[in-house]
Amino acid sequence: MSDHHITPLRTYLVIASCLFFLSGVTVWVSYIDLGSFNIVLAMFVATVKASLVAFFFMHLLWDDKKNLVLFLMSLMFFGIFVVITMIDTEFRGALGFNPETKEPITKRAPFYAQLPLTDTHGYPVDSHDDIHHGDDDHH
């Protein structure tokens, strides 16, 4: 017969408070420009929140340790895949050209070449003609 773990209500309330606090931290940090560190911090906070949910609300902390090892390994592999993807997208244009096709690498997808160029407000660049479209900060 298996032993069942009964988690006290206080533990659930503490973990729920931590999750609310970390959600607030996520929103607060989104208003601060930390450059490329923003995504690292957001992913770290999201991983901590997911771990708290898995450990306490899903009882992984008190479950069979094989399940805990599988969970931690999946987090590790997910982290490796995210890091590899981020490295690829960040340094994709470092060569300057694609070694297979010998064509220049651009950061714009080919789909965007079909679209008209627009300014920061979304107005077409070529039909500009000093019309301010109703906003004073448009140049």
C-alpha positions in Angstrom: 0.0 0.0 0.0 1.4 3.4 -1.0 1.9 6.3 1.4 0.0 9.5 0.5 1.5 12.8 1.3 -0.9 15.4 2.6 0.3 18.9 2.0 -0.7 21.5 4.7 -2.8 24.5 3.5 -0.1 26.9 4.7 2.3 25.4 2.1 -0.1 26.0 -0.7 -0.7 29.6 0.4 3.0 30.3 0.6 3.7 28.8 -2.8 0.7 30.7 -4.3 2.1 33.9 -2.8 5.5 33.2 -4.3 3.8 32.6 -7.7 1.9 35.9 -7.4 5.1 37.7 -6.4 7.1 36.2 -9.3 4.3 37.2 -11.7 4.6 40.8 -10.4 8.4 40.6 -10.9 7.9 39.5 -14.5 5.5 42.4 -15.2 7.8 44.9 -13.4 11.0 43.8 -15.2 9.1 44.0 -18.6 9.1 47.8 -18.2 12.9 47.9 -17.6 15.2 47.8 -20.6 17.9 45.3 -19.8 18.9 44.6 -23.4 19.3 40.9 -24.2 19.2 40.0 -20.5 15.4 40.6 -20.5 14.7 37.3 -22.2 17.2 35.5 -19.9 15.5 36.9 -16.8 12.0 36.2 -18.1 12.9 32.6 -18.9 14.5 32.1 -15.4 11.5 33.5 -13.6 9.2 31.3 -15.8 11.3 28.2 -15.0 11.2 29.0 -11.2 7.4 29.4 -11.4 7.0 26.1 -13.4 9.2 24.3 -10.9 7.2 25.5 -7.9 4.0 24.4 -9.5 5.5 21.0 -10.4 7.1 20.4 -7.0 4.3 21.5 -4.7 1.0 21.6 -6.6 1.7 18.4 -8.6 3.4 16.8 -5.6 6.6 16.0 -7.5 8.7 16.7 -4.5 7.1 13.8 -2.6 6.6 11.5 -5.5 8.9 8.8 -6.8 12.4 10.3 -7.3 12.5 8.8 -10.8 9.8 11.3 -11.8 11.8 14.1 -10.3 14.9 13.1 -12.2 12.9 13.0 -15.5 11.5 16.4 -14.8 14.9 17.9 -14.1 16.4 16.3 -17.2 13.6 17.7 -19.3 14.2 21.2 -17.9 17.9 20.7 -18.7 17.3 19.6 -22.3 14.8 22.4 -22.8 17.4 24.9 -21.6 20.0 23.5 -23.9 17.6 23.7 -26.9 16.7 27.3 -26.0 20.3 28.3 -25.6 21.3 26.8 -28.9 18.3 28.5 -30.7 19.2 31.9 -29.1 22.8 31.6 -30.1 21.8 30.7 -33.7 19.3 33.6 -34.0 21.7 36.1 -32.4 24.8 35.3 -34.5 23.1 34.2 -37.7 24.5 37.1 -39.7 28.0 37.0 -38.3 29.4 35.3 -41.4 27.9 38.0 -43.7 26.9 35.4 -46.3 25.4 31.9 -46.5 28.3 29.5 -47.2 26.0 27.2 -49.2 24.4 29.7 -51.5 27.1 32.5 -51.3 24.3 35.1 -50.9 24.3 37.7 -48.2 22.3 37.0 -45.1 19.7 39.5 -44.1 17.9 39.7 -40.8 14.6 40.4 -42.7 12.7 37.4 -43.8 12.0 37.2 -47.6 8.3 37.6 -46.9 8.9 41.2 -45.8 10.5 42.2 -49.1 7.0 42.0 -50.7 5.6 44.5 -48.2 5.8 48.3 -48.6 8.3 50.0 -46.4 6.7 51.9 -43.4 8.0 54.3 -40.8 7.8 53.7 -37.0 4.1 54.6 -37.0 3.1 52.2 -39.8 2.6 54.8 -42.5 4.1 54.1 -46.0 7.4 55.8 -46.5 6.9 56.8 -50.1 3.5 58.5 -49.7 4.8 60.6 -46.8 4.9 64.1 -48.4 5.0 66.0 -45.1 1.5 65.0 -44.0 1.4 64.4 -40.3 -1.7 62.2 -40.2 -2.9 63.9 -37.0 0.0 63.3 -34.6 2.6 65.9 -33.8 5.5 63.6 -33.2 5.4 62.0 -36.6 8.4 62.9 -38.8 
